[in-house]
Amino acid sequence: MLDHDALDLQLFPNGAMLRYDGRFSRVVDPRQDPLHAWQAAFAPFGTWRDKLALARLGLKVWRTDGQRLLDGPEYSAYDGFRRAGLSDTVIDRLLRPFLSGVLLEDELSTSSRYVELVLRCFARGRQAVPAAGMGAIPAQLAGRLPTPVALNRPVRAVATGRVTFADGSSLTADAVVVAADPTTAAELVPSLGPAPRARRTTTYYFAAEDSVSDGGLLALNGEGYGPLGNVLTMTDCAPGYGPWPLVQASTLHPDVPEADIRDHLRSWYGAAVDRWSLLATYDIPYALPAAEPPQGRLRKPVRAEPGLYVCGDWRDSPSIQGAMVSGRRAARALLVDQPRADQAERTHP
C-alpha cells in the first residue's frame, strides 16, 4: 500500500492535444473542463457516430465493476473496439496513439479485458506523479522495512527458505519473495514458466525555453507517421521536476537518433526545438510485459510453493498498479502459510 499524501501527488488533467493534419485539437474530459467540452465534439478523430460509440464505451467501463470487466469476453483490443462500434478512423487517430503510451504497443494486440480496465481507471481517476519523482515510490516502500536493504548483491539461485548469491554466500529465511523483472524471476523460479514478451519504450528529456503543453495535456501523434508517440511538458503540473520547462518525448521505436526525434518535434513546435537541451535518454527494453489474448484471468499465481513467492506486474496487470496488487497478494499468501509472520508484522508495523 502507498501513502499517497506522503507522495504529494501532482495531478494532470484527463485529456490530450491530438495532432492531426498539421494542427492540434483539444480533447478533454467534459467533467473536468466543461467550458472546452465542445472542442472535443468537433475534434477530427471521427464521425458523430464514432463519438457516440466512444461515449457509450466510456460509460460502460465507468459503470462496470473492474472484476466484471476482467470476466467479460476476451478479444484483442482492436477487435474489442470494432465490436463496440468504433470505426478505424477513431481507433487510428485517437485510441491507438493514446493507448500506445500506456500499453507500449501500437497494434492494439493487448487483451481487451485489460484495456477496458485501463480505460476504467482513466474514466474514474486522474494521472499523477509523485512530487519528488517516481523514485519516491520504491523509496517509500523500502523505508518501511525494519532493516536496511542490501544493495549490489546479485542472486544466483533461490529455493524455499534460502537465497544463494553470486559470490557463493547464502542467506536463510522463513520465506523468500522474488520481486524481480519477469526474465530474471523466470530464471530463478523455472516452475513459473517463460516470461511474457517485452514491451519497450524510449523517452527523451529536454530542457525547453517554454512549455509546449496546454496546461499539462499530453500531445498525441494521431497522424500515424514519424517516431514520436507522445509529448508532455512535465513541469506544467509537476513544477518541482525542474527549474525550466521539462519536456518528455516518447517513442516505441528502438534506437531512434536524437536528430530524428528533433526533426519530428520541430514539425510540431517550430524552430524553438533547436534551442532545447537534451538532458537524458532512457531506453527501457523491458518496460512492461505483454498481455495478449488469451490471458484468461490476468492474475497469475504468486505462490510458487509454500515459503517461496513471486510478485510483479507480470503476475497481475502490466502496470505499477498491477505490481502493487501482486505484492499485496504475495504478502497475503505468505501470511496464510506462515501465520507467525503476521505477529512479526504487528510487532514491526
C-alpha positions in Angstrom: 0.0 0.0 0.0 1.2 3.5 -0.8 0.9 6.6 1.4 -0.4 8.9 -1.3 -0.4 12.0 0.9 3.3 11.5 1.6 4.0 11.2 -2.1 2.4 14.6 -2.7 0.9 13.5 -6.0 0.9 16.1 -8.8 -2.3 15.7 -10.8 -2.5 16.0 -14.6 -5.8 16.8 -16.5 -7.6 14.0 -18.2 -7.4 14.8 -21.9 -5.0 15.3 -24.7 -3.9 17.5 -27.5 -4.4 15.4 -30.7 -2.0 16.1 -33.5 -3.7 15.5 -36.9 -3.4 17.1 -40.3 -0.7 19.5 -39.2 -2.5 21.0 -36.2 -3.5 20.2 -32.6 -7.1 19.6 -31.4 -8.0 19.7 -27.7 -9.8 16.6 -26.4 -10.7 16.8 -22.7 -12.9 15.1 -20.1 -16.0 17.4 -20.1 -16.5 16.7 -16.4 -13.2 18.4 -15.6 -13.3 21.1 -18.2 -17.0 21.7 -19.3 -16.1 25.1 -20.9 -14.0 23.3 -23.5 -16.1 20.2 -24.0 -17.4 21.5 -27.3 -13.8 21.3 -28.7 -13.7 17.5 -28.3 -17.1 17.3 -30.1 -15.6 18.9 -33.2 -12.1 17.3 -33.0 -11.1 15.5 -36.2 -11.0 12.0 -34.8 -14.2 10.5 -36.2 -17.8 11.0 -37.1 -20.6 11.8 -34.7 -21.4 8.1 -34.7 -17.8 7.3 -33.7 -18.0 9.9 -30.8 -21.3 8.5 -29.6 -19.9 4.9 -29.7 -16.8 6.2 -27.8 -19.1 7.8 -25.2 -21.0 4.6 -24.8 -17.8 2.7 -24.2 -16.6 5.2 -21.7 -19.9 5.0 -19.8 -19.7 1.2 -19.8 -16.3 1.0 -18.3 -17.0 3.8 -15.8 -20.1 2.0 -14.5 -18.9 -1.6 -14.6 -17.1 -3.3 -11.7 -13.5 -4.0 -12.5 -13.8 -7.7 -11.9 -16.8 -7.9 -14.2 -14.7 -6.4 -17.0 -11.9 -9.0 -16.3 -14.6 -11.7 -16.5 -16.0 -10.5 -19.8 -15.4 -11.8 -23.3 -11.8 -11.5 -24.4 -10.5 -10.3 -27.8 -7.6 -8.2 -28.9 -8.1 -4.5 -28.0 -8.6 -3.7 -31.7 -11.3 -6.4 -32.2 -12.9 -5.3 -29.0 -13.1 -1.7 -30.2 -14.6 -2.8 -33.5 -17.2 -4.9 -31.7 -18.1 -1.8 -29.7 -19.0 0.0 -32.9 -15.8 2.1 -33.3 -14.5 2.8 -36.8 -10.9 2.5 -37.9 -10.8 6.3 -38.1 -11.4 6.9 -34.3 -9.2 3.9 -33.5 -6.3 5.1 -35.6 -6.5 8.8 -34.8 -7.3 8.7 -31.1 -7.3 5.3 -29.3 -4.2 3.8 -30.9 -1.9 6.8 -30.2 -3.4 7.3 -26.7 -3.1 3.6 -25.7 0.3 3.1 -27.3 1.8 5.2 -24.5 0.0 3.1 -21.9 0.3 -0.4 -23.4 3.7 0.3 -25.1 2.4 -1.3 -28.3 0.6 0.3 -31.2 -1.0 -2.8 -32.8 -3.7 -2.9 -30.1 -3.0 -6.6 -29.7 -3.3 -6.4 -25.9 -6.2 -8.3 -24.2 -9.5 -6.3 -24.4 -10.1 -7.3 -20.8 -7.1 -5.4 -19.6 -7.6 -2.5 -21.9 -11.2 -2.0 -20.6 -9.8 -2.0 -17.1 -7.2 0.7 -18.1 -10.0 2.8 -19.7 -12.0 2.4 -16.4 -9.1 3.7 -14.4 -8.8 6.8 -16.7 -12.5 7.4 -16.5 -12.7 7.2 -12.7 -9.3 8.5 -11.7 -6.5 11.0 -12.6 -3.0 10.7 -13.9 -0.4 11.8 -11.4 3.3 11.7 -10.5 5.0 12.0 -7.1 6.3 15.5 -6.4 9.8 14.1 -5.7 9.9 11.8 -8.8 8.9 8.2 -9.5 11.8 7.0 -7.3 9.8 8.2 -4.3 7.6 5.1 -4.7 10.3 2.4 -4.1 12.0 4.7 -1.6 8.8 4.8 0.4 8.4 1.0 0.3 12.0 0.4 1.3 11.8 3.0 4.1 9.2 0.9 5.9 11.4 -2.2 6.2 12.7 -2.9 9.7 16.3 -3.5 8.4 18.2 -1.7 5.6 18.0 -3.0 2.1 21.3 -4.7 0.9 22.3 -3.4 -2.5 24.5 -4.8 -5.2 24.1 -8.4 -4.1 23.4 -10.4 -7.3 21.4 -13.5 -6.7 22.3 -16.8 -8.3 19.5 -19.1 -7.1 16.5 -19.2 -4.8 14.8 -22.1 -3.0 12.3 -22.4 -0.2 14.0 -20.8 2.8 17.3 -20.0 1.0 18.8 -17.4 -1.3 22.2 -18.1 -2.8 24.3 -15.1 -4.0 26.6 -14.9 -7.0 29.7 -14.9 -4.7 28.6 -18.2 -3.2 27.4 -17.0 0.1 23.8 -17.7 1.1 21.0 -16.4 3.4 18.3 -18.4 5.1 14.8 -17.2 5.8 11.4 -18.5 6.7 10.1 -17.2 3.3 11.6 -15.9 0.1 9.7 -13.4 -2.2 11.1 -12.9 -5.7 10.2 -9.4 -6.8 12.3 -9.1 -10.0 11.8 -8.4 -13.6 10.0 -11.2 -15.5 13.0 -12.6 -17.2 15.1 -12.8 -14.0 12.2 -14.2 -12.0 11.5 -16.9 -14.6 15.2 -17.9 -14.4 15.2 -18.1 -10.6 11.8 -19.9 -10.4 11.5 -22.1 -13.6 8.2 -23.5 -12.4 6.6 -20.2 -13.2 7.0 -20.8 -16.9 8.5 -18.5 -19.5 8.4 -14.7 -19.1 6.0 -12.8 -21.3 7.3 -10.9 -24.3 8.7 -7.5 -23.5 7.3 -4.1 -24.4 9.9 -1.5 -25.0 9.9 2.3 -24.8 12.4 5.1 -25.1 12.0 8.6 -23.6 14.0 11.7 -24.3 14.0 14.5 -21.8 14.7 18.1 -22.9 15.1 21.4 -21.1 13.0 23.9 -23.1 12.5 27.6 -23.0 8.7 27.5 -22.8 6.1 24.8 -22.2 4.7 23.1 -25.3 1.8 21.6 -23.4 -1.6 23.1 -22.9 -1.9 23.0 -19.1 -0.4 19.6 -18.8 -2.3 17.9 -21.6 -0.5 15.1 -23.4 0.2 15.6 -27.1 -0.6 12.5 -29.1 0.5 11.6 -32.6 -2.7 11.0 -34.4 -1.1 11.3 -37.9 0.3 7.8 -37.9 3.8 8.6 -39.1 7.1 9.7 -37.6 8.8 8.2 -34.5 7.0 10.3 -31.8 4.3 8.7 -29.8 3.5 11.4 -27.3 5.0 14.6 -25.8 4.4 16.3 -22.5 5.8 19.2 -20.5 6.1 17.6 -17.1 6.6 20.9 -15.2 3.2 22.2 -16.2 1.7 20.2 -13.4 4.8 19.0 -11.5 6.8 22.2 -11.1 9.4 20.5 -8.9 10.6 18.5 -11.8 12.9 21.3 -13.0 13.7 25.0 -12.8 12.9 25.1 -16.6 10.2 23.6 -18.7 10.9 19.8 -18.8 9.6 18.2 -22.0 9.5 14.5 -22.4 9.1 12.8 -25.8 8.5 9.1 -26.0 8.7 6.6 -28.8 8.1 2.8 -29.2 10.7 2.6 -32.0 14.2 1.3 -30.8 17.4 3.2 -31.5 15.9 6.4 -32.9 18.7 9.0 -33.3 18.1 12.2 -31.4 18.2 14.2 -34.7 15.1 12.3 -35.9 13.3 13.0 -32.7 14.2 16.7 -33.0 13.0 16.7 -36.6 9.6 15.4 -35.6 9.4 17.8 -32.7 10.3 20.7 -34.9 7.5 19.8 -37.3 5.1 20.2 -34.3 6.6 23.1 -32.4 8.8 25.0 -34.8 12.4 26.2 -34.7 12.4 26.7 -30.9 13.1 23.0 -30.6 16.7 23.6 -31.9 17.4 25.5 -28.7 16.3 22.7 -26.4 19.0 20.9 -24.4 18.8 17.1 -24.3 19.1 16.2 -20.6 18.8 12.4 -20.7 17.6 9.5 -22.8 16.1 6.4 -21.1 15.7 3.3 -23.2 13.8 0.6 -21.3 14.0 -2.7 -23.2 11.6 -4.5 -20.7 9.3 -1.6 -19.7 6.2 -3.7 -19.5 5.2 -7.4 -20.0 2.9 -8.1 -23.0 -0.6 -9.1 -22.2 -2.1 -10.6 -25.3 -5.1 -12.8 -25.5 -5.8 -15.4 -24.4 -4.9 -14.2 -21.0 -7.8 -15.9 -19.2 -7.5 -14.4 -15.8 -4.9 -11.7 -15.7 -4.0 -12.6 -12.1 -1.4 -15.4 -12.1 -0.4 -17.4 -9.0 2.0 -15.7 -6.7 2.8 -18.8 -4.6 5.4 -21.0 -6.3 5.3 -23.2 -3.2 4.8 -22.6 0.5 7.7 -20.5 1.5 8.6 -19.3 -2.0 6.6 -16.5 -3.6 6.8 -14.2 -6.6 5.3 -10.8 -7.4 5.5 -8.3 -10.2 3.3 -6.7 -12.9 3.5 -9.9 -15.0 1.6 -11.8 -12.3 -1.2 -9.3 -12.4 -1.7 -6.4 -14.9 1.2 -4.7 -16.8 1.3 -1.5 -14.7 2.6 0.0 -11.4 -0.9 -0.8 -10.1 -0.5 -4.4 -11.1 2.9 -4.7 -9.4 1.4 -3.3 -6.2 -1.6 -5.6 -6.3 0.6 -8.6 -6.9 2.8 -7.7 -4.0 -0.2 -7.5 -1.7 -1.4 -10.9 -2.9 2.1 -12.4 -2.3 2.1 -10.9 1.2 -1.4 -12.4 1.9 -0.3 -15.8 0.6 2.8 -15.7 2.9 0.7 -14.8 5.9 -1.7 -17.7 5.2 1.2 -20.1 5.0 3.1 -18.7 7.9 0.8 -17.1 10.5 3.6 -16.2 12.8 4.9 -13.7 10.2 1.6 -11.8 10.9 2.7 -11.5 14.5 6.1 -10.1 13.4 4.3 -7.6 11.2 2.2 -6.4 14.1 5.3 -6.1 16.2 7.2 -4.1 13.5 4.4 -2.3 11.6 
